[in-house]
Amino acid sequence: MIEKLREINDDILSTTEDTDVINRHVLIKSILDDDNCFFKMNIEYAYAILRDIGIPENELKYIYMKLIDEKELKNFNE
């Protein structure tokens, strides 16, 4: 799931010329470099990143829950 978010973010970076958008997505890229980043941030921050990446509002909860799935949490704690 996080790989797909990285791809979307990279696509945004490669197709936009807006400096503000580029700066925001460079920061998002550095955050997404950490496979466990969504375990380390609060839900509001996570939702903001997902929104910036372009996830529709009605899919935010589903995507977020997939990113912090229990079996994934087990991997994070190992």
VOBA-1610 file (N, C-alpha, C; in pm, whole numbers, padded with zeros to 5 digits, always signed):
BEGIN
Met+00082-00119+00000Met+00000+00000+00000Met+00087+00126+00000Ile+00189+00127+00084Ile+00274+00246+00089Ile+00351+00265-00042Glu+00380+00155-00110Glu+00447+00166-00240Glu+00360+00243-00340Lys+00231+00217-00337Lys+00139+00287-00427Lys+00138+00436-00395Leu+00140+00470-00266Leu+00144+00612-00227Leu+00273+00678-00275Arg+00382+00605-00266Arg+00510+00657-00314Arg+00505+00684-00464Glu+00444+00592-00538Glu+00431+00608-00683Glu+00348+00732-00717Ile+00236+00748-00646Ile+00149+00864-00671Ile+00225+00992-00641Asn+00296+00994-00528Asn+00372+01112-00490Asn+00481+01143-00593Asp+00551+01041-00639Asp+00654+01061-00741Asp+00594+01115-00870Asp+00476+01066-00905Asp+00407+01113-01025Asp+00372+01261-01011Ile+00324+01299-00894Ile+00292+01440-00871Ile+00418+01525-00884Leu+00527+01478-00825Leu+00653+01553-00833Leu+00703+01567-00976Ser+00682+01466-01057Ser+00735+01470-01193Ser+00645+01547-01290Thr+00520+01575-01251Thr+00428+01639-01344Thr+00390+01782-01308Thr+00426+01827-01189Thr+00386+01963-01150Thr+00502+02060-01166Glu+00464+02185-01188Glu+00563+02291-01196Glu+00544+02393-01085Asp+00439+02373-01004Asp+00407+02462-00893Asp+00507+02440-00779Thr+00583+02544-00747Thr+00688+02534-00645Thr+00633+02493-00509Asp+00517+02545-00470Asp+00458+02510-00341Asp+00423+02362-00336Val+00366+02312-00444Val+00330+02170-00452Val+00456+02084-00449Ile+00556+02125-00523Ile+00683+02051-00525Ile+00743+02044-00385Asn+00750+02158-00317Asn+00808+02160-00182Asn+00732+02069-00087Arg+00599+02073-00094Arg+00516+01989-00007Arg+00539+01842-00037His+00548+01807-00163His+00563+01667-00200His+00706+01614-00181Val+00803+01702-00182Val+00939+01660-00146Val+00940+01621+00002Leu+00873+01700+00084Leu+00861+01666+00227Leu+00786+01534+00245Ile+00676+01518+00175Ile+00598+01393+00183Ile+00685+01275+00139Lys+00763+01294+00034Lys+00851+01188-00014Lys+00948+01145+00096Ser+01004+01241+00166Ser+01099+01206+00273Ser+01029+01132+00387Ile+00904+01167+00413Ile+00828+01096+00517Ile+00797+00954+00471Leu+00754+00939+00347Leu+00716+00807+00294Leu+00835+00714+00275Asp+00956+00768+00280Asp+01075+00683+00271Asp+01082+00583+00386Asp+01019+00617+00498Asp+01014+00529+00614Asp+00892+00437+00599Asp+00916+00307+00585Asp+00806+00211+00569Asp+00705+00217+00683Asn+00748+00261+00799Asn+00663+00262+00917Asn+00612+00401+00954Cys+00619+00493+00862Cys+00586+00632+00893Cys+00445+00649+00947Phe+00348+00573+00897Phe+00210+00592+00942Phe+00188+00541+01084Phe+00277+00457+01134Phe+00270+00414+01273Phe+00327+00520+01367Lys+00399+00614+01313Lys+00470+00714+01393Lys+00401+00850+01396Met+00288+00864+01328Met+00222+00995+01321Met+00078+00983+01367Asn+00021+01095+01405Asn-00119+01092+01446Asn-00209+01087+01322Ile-00332+01053+01344Ile-00425+01030+01234Ile-00450+01156+01153Glu-00454+01273+01218Glu-00478+01398+01144Glu-00366+01425+01045Tyr-00243+01403+01090Tyr-00127+01423+01003Tyr-00129+01323+00887Ala-00163+01198+00919Ala-00172+01094+00816Ala-00278+01129+00712Tyr-00395+01172+00759Tyr-00501+01210+00667Tyr-00458+01328+00579Ala-00385+01423+00636Ala-00338+01538+00558Ala-00245+01493+00447Ile-00157+01399+00476Ile-00067+01345+00374Ile-00147+01274+00266Leu-00242+01192+00307Leu-00324+01119+00210Leu-00403+01215+00122Arg-00455+01322+00182Arg-00528+01422+00103Arg-00435+01489+00001Asp-00315+01526+00046Asp-00219+01590-00044Asp-00182+01499-00160Ile-00177+01370-00134Ile-00144+01275-00238Ile-00261+01256-00335Gly-00381+01296-00291Gly-00496+01290-00380Gly-00596+01180-00349Ile-00584+01120-00232Ile-00681+01017-00193Ile-00815+01087-00168Pro-00922+01037-00230Pro-01054+01099-00209Pro-01097+01089-00063Glu-01170+01189-00019Glu-01214+01199+00121Glu-01287+01073+00167Asn-01369+01015+00081Asn-01446+00897+00121Asn-01361+00770+00130Glu-01236+00775+00089Glu-01147+00660+00097Glu-01038+00675+00204Leu-01031+00790+00268Leu-00924+00816+00364Leu-00918+00712+00475Lys-01031+00685+00538Lys-01032+00591+00650Lys-00989+00452+00605Tyr-01042+00406+00492Tyr-01007+00273+00441Tyr-00856+00262+00414Ile-00802+00360+00344Ile-00659+00358+00311Ile-00576+00365+00439Tyr-00613+00453+00529Tyr-00539+00466+00655Tyr-00541+00334+00732Met-00656+00272+00740Met-00667+00145+00813Met-00581+00036+00747Lys-00575+00035+00617Lys-00488-00061+00547Lys-00341-00035+00581Leu-00305+00091+00593Leu-00166+00126+00622Leu-00124+00089+00764Ile-00220+00086+00855Ile-00186+00053+00993Ile-00248-00080+01035Asp-00269-00168+00940Asp-00326-00300+00965Asp-00248-00372+01076Glu-00317-00451+01157Glu-00255-00521+01270Glu-00137-00607+01231Lys-00149-00680+01123Lys-00035-00765+01083Lys+00084-00680+01043Glu+00057-00560+00990Glu+00165-00469+00958Glu+00226-00413+01087Leu+00141-00389+01186Leu+00191-00340+01314Leu+00286-00441+01377Lys+00255-00570+01360Lys+00342-00675+01412Lys+00482-00662+01348Asn+00486-00639+01220Asn+00613-00621+01151Asn+00686-00497+01202Phe+00612-00393+01235Phe+00671-00270+01285Phe+00738-00292+01421Asn+00677-00374+01502Asn+00728-00397+01637Asn+00842-00496+01643Glu+00870-00567+01536Glu+00977-00667+01538Glu+01113-00604+01523
//
